[in-house]
Amino acid sequence: MRKVNYRKLVLAIADVFIIITSGIISNFLLSLISSDIVFAGKELLYAVVIDLIMCVFMMFFFGAYSRLWRNFNIRDYVSCIISMGIGFALAEVVMLIFEIRQNIVFLITYFLVATVGVCLFRFIFRKTFLDLTKAGREEGIFERTLIVGAGRAGQMILQEILNSRNDLNNPSHNILPVCFADDDVSKLRTKINGVSVLGTCPEIPRICADYQISNIIVAIPSCEEDEKRKILDYCSATECKIKVIPYISELLFDDKNKPLISQAKEIRIEDLLGRKPIEFNKKEIKRLINGKVCMVTGGGGSIGSELVRQIAKYEPKQIIIVDIYENNAYDIQQELVLEYGTKLNLVTIISSVRDYDKMDKIFRDYRPQLVFHAAAHKHVPLMETVPEEAVKNNIFGTFNVATLAEFYKVDKFVMISTDKAVNPTNVMGATKRACEMIIQYKAQTSSHTDFVTTRFGNVLGSNGSVIPLFRRQIENGADVTVTHPDIIRYFMTIPEAVSLVLEAGAMAKGGEIFVLDMGAPVKITTLAENLIRMYGKVPYKDVKIVFTGLRPGEKLFEELLMDEEGLESTANKKIFIGNQINIDADDMLLKLQSLRNAAEANDSEKTIQLLSDLVPTFNHQIN
């Protein structure tokens, strides 16, 4: 309290000095023009004293002395001008009552000089205060912080920050809590330990601009996902660093009393997807995996490696990683060896799914009970240039593995597909649709193996995803490239994608196409803008977004389900099953043979033509 009174006293004394001095200066300047418009002797003293009393009173009345110097903004300066104007007007009324006459020119001059002086003092003092404060600390450490949420969590964080003031080893020592934002209107304009609640969440961008905020802590651990996303949208519209207190269920409360602020996490791009994380039935997945021999093709890739990680958690009898790229396979192998040591029976084999004989030996030697088929060429533009390679690897690699799975009586075969397989406009999507047809054909004919397909959209952070590309561009100071301003995509995280694959395997009875309800699609431009803001930069100003045009085979939006499939709900409200489409086996096998011949002859044009014959919904587009 003493500090607050001292600050008010200093400001008030400064205003008293400025107003008195302004009266003397105004009177002197006008005396150089004419003696008829100035005061003399006691009249000047009376005028200055009355103006002084009225102005200081109005400054107190309008709260000019309750604001921290460092937090002054344009509205506070306007408040000072209004206070001075009303003060001079009241002073004029008092002087008329006491028959003290003052010339209108003197009144206006006095008002202008005094008002400019009061505002200029605040501006200079504020700038000096901030410069000295910044100079007294290491560059980049002094963080002016907005706390979003003035509830219990926000108050706890504020108290932790205040308690750390004298602890130089505490990472919170250099956090300066400037203000709160909260949607509870009853809290607006109130103070918590001297820190004001200055606005609601939609006002976050304005508050950050007005008060030079560099750091935001979102302290609402109990809010719903939709509400949290909206708040993060407001926060990401600023240039601030953003940290989020986890949900209550994720907070740690133990005997060590771990500080709440230390549990704040950096905002993640998946926080902006627009839907809740998908929850999966871990008991069913464990029942599927535990004690089984599991094989993952493409096990070194982004999806395949995460499959291997999650499978390892459920204590399988053995994991077989099959991948053609030895570096990726080695990386996931070493990661698992480091984590599990000899507890995990892990086999890593470098092989291509195109090589039927080698794959036959792998099946014969290890007898997998579960096969997760993630091996595929997935890069859309590259596959447009070499369609025969996409056909060889995706279609006939899948045919090889599925045929061997059936022959060796694998219990379940789960193929990973993509939303690009629905009404495909590119070679990659068409080959994945052909793979789906092969799996459905196998499901119709197999007497032992349950064949199933999982279909989902783009995976955040996977190889070929836009996010790693955007990150590289931003970090290298390059423009962020987006193909089209209106392009939209469905997104999911890698763990979600893999959990879907595993739960689909647990649910599978044969022939299903499992589809994830991925919520609202995300505009790629918005994703790029948010990612740029997460780096503390301003889109289109600090980092340009350049629109390069749709690439060959690319469409503005993706679909997750074909019209003829329909939807069937499952026990998981976020997972649906597309009804199995009957496959004419003889017709498909004949077309596959013709397609194989064209691909092996490396005839790109013929390959695309025969691929269109095999996949009737394939509408090849050349941009």
N, C-alpha and C positions, 0 to 999 in steps of 0.2 A: 504494500500500500504506500509506503514511504517513497518508493521509486516513482510510482504513478503521480503522486502529489508534487514531487520534485520536477518531473517532466512538465506538468501543467504550469508550475510556477515559472519555470524558465521561459516557456512559450508566452505566458501572460506578461512577464516583465519585458520580453522582447517586443511584444505588441504595444505595450505602454510607451516604450522608448520610441518606437516607429511612429505612432500616432502623434505624440508630442512634437517630435522632430519634424514630421510632415507639416503640422500646423505652422511652425516657425518658418520652415522653408517656403511654404506656399505664400505666407504673408510677406516674406522678404522678396520673393520673385515678383509678386504683384505690385509691391511698392515701387519697383523699378519702372512700372508702366504708368501707374496713377495712384496717388495717395487717397483717392476717394473710394477705393474698393478694398481697403485693408483696415485692420483693427489697430488700435494703439493702446498701450498700457494694459490696464486691468481688463478691458474688453476682450483682448486677445487671450488673456489667461482664462477668463470665464468661458469663452468659446471652446478653447482647447480642452479644458477640464470636462465640460458637458459632453462634447463629442467623444472624448476618451471614455467616460463612464458608460455612455450608451453603447458604444461600439464593443467594448470589452464584455459588457453584459450580454449583448446579442451573440457574441462569439461563444460565450459559455452556453447560452441557450441553444444554439444550433450544434453544439458538440464539437466545436473546433479544437478543443483542448483534450478531448478524449481519444483522439486518433494518434496512433504511434507515428512518429516522424517518418520512419522508413516506409510506411504503408500509404502515404498521401497519394491520391490520384486526382483525376480531373474533377470528379464530383466534389471532392473536398475543397478544391480551389474555388469552385462555383459557390459552395456553401460559405466560404469566407467572403466572397464578393457580395453575396446576398446579406450576410450578417452586417457587413460594413455599410451597405446601402440603407438597410433598415435603421441601423444605429445612427447614421447621419440624419435620416428623416426624423427620428424621434428627438434627436438633439435640437433640430430646427424648431420642432413644436415646443420644446421646453424653453428655448431662447425667446420665442414669440410670447410665451406666457410671462416671462420675466422682462419682456420688452428689450431684449438684446438683439439688435438688428445686425444682420450680416449680409453682405453683398452676395448675390447669386453666383457671380464669377468666382469669388473666394470659396464659396461652398462647394462648387463643382471641382475647382482646382484642388482644394483640400481633400475631398473625397477620392479623387483620382490618384493623387500622390500617396495618400495613406494606404489605399487599397493595393496599389502596385507594390508598395513597400512591404506590406504584410504578406502578400503572396510570394514576392520575390525572396523574402527571407526564408520562407518555408521551402521554396524550391532549391535555393542554394544550400540550406542546411541539410535537407534530405539528401541531395547529391553528395555533399561532403561526407555525411554520415555513412552512406552506402560505400563510397570509395574507400574511406578509412577502414570500415569493417572488412571489406574485401581484401584490402592490402594487409590487414592483420592476420589473415588466414591463408593457408596454402591454396593455390589456384585450383578450382574445381571441387574443393571439399565442402565449402560453405553452401549448404543446400536449403534454399527457401522452400518450405514444404507446405502443401495443402493436404489436409487429412479429410478424406471423403467418408462421412459417417460420424456424427457427433454422439453416437450411442456409447454403450459400455466399452466396446472394443476400441473405438476412437479415443475415448477418455483414458483407457489403459495405456494406449500408445503414447499419448501426450504426456502422461505421468512418467512413463519410462524415459522419454526424451528429456524431460525436465530434470529427472533424477540423475541423468548421465552428464549433466553440464560440467561437473567438476572432475569427471573421470576421463582423463585423456586417452585411456586405452579402450574406452567403450566406443564401438563403431557408430553409435548414435550421437556422439559428442558434438559433431559438426552439423547436425540437423537442426534447422531453425523453424519451428512450427509457426507459421504466419497466420493461418486461418483454417476454419472448417467449412465444408459444404454438406448440407443435409436437406433431404426432401421434407422433413417434418417442419412445417411452417411455424409451429409453436416454438421452435428453437432458434429461428432467425433473429439476428441482432442480439442474441444472448452471448454470454462469455463463459468459457470453461477454462479455469486457471489463467485468466487474462487473455485467452485466445478467442476471437470472435467467430461466430457462425455467420458468414457473409452472404450466403446464397444457397440456392438449390442446385441439384446435380446438372440440369440443363445449362446453368450459368457457369459451369466449370471453365470453359474456354475464356470467358470474359474475366473471371476472377484471376485466372493464371496470367492473363495479359496485364491486368491492372496492377497486380501485386508482384510482378516479376517472379512468379513461381518457377522453380526448376525441377521440383520433385513432387510427385503425388503418391500418397499412400491410401489405397482403397481399403477401408477398415469396416466392412459390412459382411462378416463371415456367415451370417444367417440368410442373406438375400437369395432369392430365386435366380436360376440361371438366366432367364430372360432379362430380369432387372440388372443383373451383373453385366450382361452384354451391353445393355444400353449405357450404363455408367462407363464402361470401358470405351464405348464409342465416343462419349463426350471427352474422356481423358485423352484418347488417341488423336483428337482434333487439336491438341496442344503440342508444344515442342518439348514437353516435360518427360523425364524418366518416370516410369509407372511401376509401382509394386502393389501386389494384392495380398491381403491376408487370406489364407485358405479358408475353406468351409469349416464350420465348427467340428465336423466329423474328422477333419484332417489335422486339426490343431493338436499340439502336444502339451499336455499338462502332467508334469511328473514332479518327483520330489525335488528336482533341481530348479523348479520354477523357471523354466526356459522363457526368456522375454518374448512377448508377443511380437514385437517389431522385428526380432531376428528371424521369425517364421514367415515374414513377408517375402513373396516370390516375385521375380520379374514377370511382367506380362508376357504371355505366350501368344503366338499368332493363332493357335487353335482356340484361344479364349474368345476369338471374334467370329467363330464359325456360325453362330446363330442357333445353336441347339445344345441340349444337354449331352454330355458324354454317354455313349451307349453302355448299358450294363449287361453283363453276360453271366450265364449260369456256370460257375466254376465247378460245382459238384458234378454236373453232367460232363464237362470237359475232362475232369480228372478221371471219371469212370471210363471215358473213351481212351485216354492216353496211358493211364497207369499200367505198367507191366507189359506194354506192347512194343513191338519193333516198328519204329516209325521212319519212313523215308521222305525226305524233302528234296524235290528236284528244284534247281535254281536256288539252292540253300544258302548261297553266298550273297544273293541280292538283297535289296532293302526289305521286301516282303518275306522272302525265304529265310533270311537271317533272323528276323523277328519271330517267324514261326518256330525256328529252332530254339530260340531263347525261351519262348513261352512253353513249348513242349517239354523242355528240360525241367521246368518247374514242377511238372506233374509226375515225375519219377517214371519215365518210360524204361522199358527193358534195354532198348538200344535206339540211338539216333544215327541215321545214315544221311550224310550231306552229299548230294550229287550236284556238281556245278562244273561248267566248262572253263570258268575264269578262276585260275588258281589263286590270285591275290585276294579276292573276296572270300573264297572258301577258307584260305589260311587265316584271314582276320577273324572270322567267326569261330573257327576251330580254336585259335589261341585264346580268344575271349572266354570261351566255355571251359577250356582247360584251366585257365587262371581262376575261374569262379568255382568250378566243381572238382577239379583235380581228377583223381581216379574214381570218384563216386559216380561219374557219368560215363556210360559205355558209348563212346562217340567214334564214328567211322567217317572219314572224309575221303571222297573219291572224285577225282577229276575225270569227268566224262561228259559227252554230249548226248542229249536225248535223241538225237538223230541216228546215233549208232545203235542199231537194234541188237546186234550181237553182244556188244559190251553191256548194254542195259539188261539183256537176257542173263548174262553171267552175274550181274549184281543181284538180280531178283533170285536167281538160283542159289547163290552163295548165302544171302542174308535173309531170304524169305520174309520180307516186310509184311506186316499185318495192316498197316495204315500207310497210304501214300498221299502226300500233299504235293500237287503238281503246280509249281510256281515258275518253272523255267519257260521263258518266252522272250521273243524280241518285242519290245513295247513302244519304241520311239516312233511316233507317227510320221514325221517328215522323212526320216531315214528309210523307213519301210516303203515309202512311196517310190523311192528311187531304185530299190531292189526288191520288188514284190516276191520274186522267186525265193529269196532268202527267208522272208517272213513265212511263206508257205511251207518251205522245208522244215524250218525250226518249230513254228507254232503248230501247224496242222499235223504234219507227219511225226514230229517229235511227240505230240500228244497221242497220236494214234499208236505209236510204238509203246509208250509207257502204259496206256490204257489196255492195250491188247495183252501185254505181259502181266499186268495186274489181274486181269481176268484169268489168264492161263495158270498163274501161280496162286489163285484163290485168295487174293488180298481181301480183307474184310471190308474196308472202305477206301474209296478213291475220291479225293476232293480236288477238283480243278478250280483254279483261280481265274476268273474272267473279268470283264470290264464293262462299264456302261457304254463304251464305244462299240460294243458288239450289237447294240440295239439300233436297227436301221442304219447300218454303218455307211459312212461316206469316205472311209479310207481303208487302205489295205490291211493295216494292223487290226482295225475293228472287224473287218470281214473275216480275217483268219481266226480271230477269237470267237466269232459267231459260228464258224465252221467247227471249232473245237467243242463248243457247246453242243452242236448237233452230234458230234462223235460220241460225246459222253452220254447224251440221251439215247443214242443208238445202242451203246453198250449196256445202258440201264435196261433197255427193252429185252436184250438177249442174254444177259448174264443171270446165272442161277445162284451165284454165291456172293459176288462183290456188289456192294451198294455204291453206285456211281452218282456223284452229285457235283453241282456247279455252284460256286459263290460269285455273285456279281456286285461290284461296288464302284464308286466313282474314283476321283483322283485322290491320291494318298499324300498327305502333307509330309514333306521331307524325303519322299522316296526318290530313287534314282530317276531322273527325268522330270521330277516335279518342278513347278514354277518357283517354289519357295527358295530352294538352294540357288537357283539362277538369279532371282531377285537379290538375295543376300550378297552373292559375289559381285553383282553389278553395283550395289550400294557401297559395299566395302572398298571397291576399287575406284570409286568416284565416277563411275560411268552412268549413262542414262539407263533407266529401267525400261525394258522393252516389253510391250504388251501388243498382241497381234491385232486386237480390235477393242474399241472403247466399250462395247456392249457385250463382250463375250462373258458367259457365265459357266460355272462348273459346280458340281457337287463335290464336297470334300469330306474326308475322314482322316483320322490319325492312323499311323501305322499300327499301334497297339489295338485300336478298334478294328481295323481291317483283319488283323490276324485273329483276334478273338472271334470275329464273325466266322472266319474259316473254321476254327476249332469247334465252335458251337454248332455250325452247320453240319460238321462231321458227326457230332453227337446226335443231332436230330435226324440225320439222313436215313431214309428208307429206300432210296434209289430213284434217280430220274429228276429230282427236284432242282430248280434253279432258285437259290436263296438270294433274296434281294434285301438290302438294308434301307430302311427309311432314314434318309440322310438329311431330312429337314429341308429348309429353303436353300436353293442354290446360291452360291456366292459369286458376286461380280468380280472378275479378276482385277479390274481397275481399282476397285475398292480395297481388295486384298493388297495390291501394290502400294496404295496410298497409306494404308494402316502400317505396313511393314516399314515404310520410309519414316513414318512418325515414330515408330518404335525405336528407330535409330537416332531420335532427337532431331530430325530434319524436317523441313517443310516441303511437301510434294509440289512439283512444278516450279519451285523457287530454288531450294538447295539441291534438289534432285529432280531432273526432268523425267517425265514419262513419255516415251515415244511410241506411237502406234505404227506397227510395221506392216499390217495387213494380214489377213488369214493365210495360214500356210497350206500347202497342198493337202487335201483330205480333211482339213479342219472345219468344224462347224461351230456356230455360235453357242449352241447349247447341246447338252447330252441328255439322253433318256435312260431310264433304269429298267424299263420293262417293255416288251413288245406287246402290241395290241391284242394279239391272239392268245397271250399267255394267261391274262387275268391274275388275280391275287388271292392268296389264301393266307389267313393269319396263323401265327404260331404262338407258343407259350410266351415267347419274347415279343412284346408289343412293337418293337422296332425292327423285327425280322419278319419278312413275308416270303411266301413260296409262290413262284410262278408255275402254273400248271404245265405238265409235260406235254410237249408237242409230238405227235406221232411222226416217226421218221420212216420213210420208205427205204429200207435197208439196201435192196438191190440197186435202186436208182442212185442212192448216195455213193455206194461203193464203186459203181461204174464211173461216176463223175470224179471221185477221188483218184482213181487210177489215171484218168486223162489229165487231171491237174498235176499229179506227181510227174508224169512224163514231161509236161511242159516246163515245170519248175526245174527238173533235173537237166533239161536241155537249156536252161537259163534263158528262156524266151519270155521276156517280161510282158510283152503285149498279150501273148497267148495266155499267160498265167492269169492276168487280170480278167480276161474274157471268160476263162473257165471258172475262175473264182466267183464271178458274177452268176454263172450258171448254177454253181453249187449253193450260193447264198442269194436267194431271190430278193431279199430286202437290201442288198448291196447297191447303193447308188453312188458310184464312183465320181468324185468331183475333182476337177483339176483347176486350181486357182491360178 
